[in-house]
Amino acid sequence: MAFRIEHRIGVAASADVIWDLISNLDGWKSWNPLYPEAQGKLTIGGVLKLTEALPGKDPRPIAPVVVDWEPRAQILWRLDSGLMSRSVRYLEIESLSETGCIFANGAFFHGMLGEQAAKASRRAIQQGYNALGEAVKAISEQRYREQVGDADRAYGA
């Protein structure tokens, strides 16, 4: 059995714009409140070097392993914290139209210790996921408006 924490938010932008934002790990430091430091490449089996900054907690380095990714759709990574604790974290884009998506980010916590730790820190984890989702929404919508504005100017609108 697993314990899940998730945040979902509507984003008035294309999946391409959202994907460009979340897949550029080097750029996370400029906008990502939950992972202010990020290094690595999106390759299956690749190890990411992240700093996780949950509200009210000391930032901590983590080194999850990418287990799957699909352009304009999702990034999944696994973090093993011992025999009794593992989590699978996801960033997911659900395209509803050319100009609208649902962005979800969350995690499944597995193992007795993993579930207990997640339940004990649920409020901070939820706040962190909410902040990440709100940042993705704000920046993606701004970038999308800029792209649309640039296209309108190019066509003399």
Secondary structure, 3 states (H helix, E strand, C coil): CEEEEEEEEEECCCHHHHHHHHCCHHHHHHCCCCCCEEECCCCCCCECEEEECCCCCCCEEECCEEEEEECCCEEEEEEECCCCCEEEEEEEEEEEECCEEEEEEEEEEECHHHHHHHHHCHHHHHHHHHHHHHHHHHHHHHHHHHHHHHHHHHCCC
